[in-house]
């Protein structure tokens, strides 16, 4: 017996319908929260700890509300693209950093990123949260549910591990 096209058992739950996706990753880093915050907010260092970022094309002059920067993204199994980020919040006292990133090709899809650092047990607890908002058919149908959402669930923890390694190396030197 063949599949019936309207049979809900065969329908993929997200394909074509994904309006947003979310994720969170947390780690502990044995360093001062301020040093972790300074490392994360140094845009020129992004390619050192985020394997999906190939290079910084246009760094911001300084980080203040409204600042923008452009990076070349090249996650595994995906062609390169330029991603423009727009700073929405930076507060060194509260150790909070938030920005919105999207491809630099005019596509309305975007990801909202929020970094929060908290002093814990003589170190820093780093939490990064992301909300993806695919706005076009192909981003909703294929790119977000089948590729980017699963990639981010691996890339972000790997980036947190890399931040930990880089900061640990710096404190030893």
N, C-alpha and C positions, 0 to 999 in steps of 0.2 A: 504494500500500500504506500503510495507516494505522499509527499508533504502537501498540505493544503496551504496556499499562500497566506490565508488569514488565521491560520492556526497559531495561537499565541505561544505555544510551547517552543516554536522554532524562531521566535523573534529575539534578536539580541537586545539586551536591556538598555544599552546606551546609544547604539548606532543611530545617528540622525537626531537624537533627542537630548544629548548631553548639553545642558545649558551652563553648567559650571562643575568644577571638581575642586576638592580641597585636600590638603595634606599638612602634616605637622611632623617635625623631627626635633629631638632634644638630645643634648649631650652635656657632659661635664668636662670642663677644661681646667686643669690645675694652673691657673694664672689669675691675675687680678681682672675683675670684670671690665675695668677701664682699658686695660691693654688689649683684651679681646675685642671690645667695641672699636677701638682705634684700628686694629688690624682689619676687621670686617668692613669698616667704612672707608678704608683706603682703596679707592676704586682701581688704582693702577695695579694693585696686587691681586685682583680677581682671577686672572689666569693661573696664578700660582696655586690656588686652592679649589677652584671650580673647573673640573676637567671638561665641562661642556663649553667653557668660554675659551676661545682660541686667542683672542687679543682684545685690547681696549683701543678702539679706533678714535674716539673723541672723549677724553676725560673731562669732568667738570672743572671749572676754574677753582671752585671751592664748593663744599657741600652746604647748601642752604635750601630752604623750602623753594621748590621750583627748579632746582638744578637738574640738568639732563646730562646723560652720558650715553655713548654708543659702544657696544661691544660686538665682536663677531662670534656668533654662536655656532658650535659644531658638535652637537651631541652625536653619540654613536648611531649609525644607521639612518642619519638624516643629513640632507645637504646643508651647507653653510647658509646663514642669513645674518643680517645686521639686526640687532635688537636695541631699541632706544628705551632707556629708563628715565622716569620722571620722579624726582624725590618729593615725597608727600609728607614725611615727618622725620626729623632727626633731633634727638634730645640726649646729649651725653650724660646729663644728670640722671635721667630716667633710664638710660641705656637702651633706648628704643630707636629703631631705624626702619622706615617703611617707604616703599617705592612701588611704582607701577611700571611694568615692562611689556613691550609689545614689538612685533616685528616692525622694521623701519620701511615697510613697503606699502603702508596705507591700510592694511587689514585692521579691522576694528577689534579683533581678538586680543586679549591681554591677560597678564597674570599680576595679581596684587601680592607683594611680598612684605612680610613683617618679621623683623628680628627683635627679640627681647632677650636681654641678658640680666641675670639676677645673681647677686652674691650668695654663694652657698658653700658652707664647710671650707672656707679658706680658698675657694676658687670661684668659678663662674659656671652657672647653668645657662646654656645657650639654647634658645628655642627659636626655630624658624617655622613660620606658617605661610602657606601659599593658597591662593584661591585663583583657579584658572577660569576664564570666561571666554569660551570659544563662541565667536559671534557669526561665523559664516557656515554654510552647509558642510563644506569639506572638513573644516576644523571640528565641527560637532560630530560629523559622521565617522571620520577616520582618524585624523591627526590627534585629537585630544583623547578619545577613549581607548584607542588601540595602540597609540605610540607615546605621546607626551606624558600622559598621566602615569603610566607604568614606569617610564624613564625617570620622572621626577622622584618617584618613591624610592629609587635606588641612588640617583645622582645627589640628592640633598644629604642623606646620611653619609655618603662618601665625601662630600664637601666638608661636612662637619668634622669627619675624621682627619681630613687634610688640614683643616684649620688647627686642629689639636696638634698634629705633627709639626706644622710650621711654627706655632707659638712655642711648643716645647723645645724645638731646635734653637729658636732665638734666645730663650731664657738660659740655655746651656752655654751659648757662645759668649 
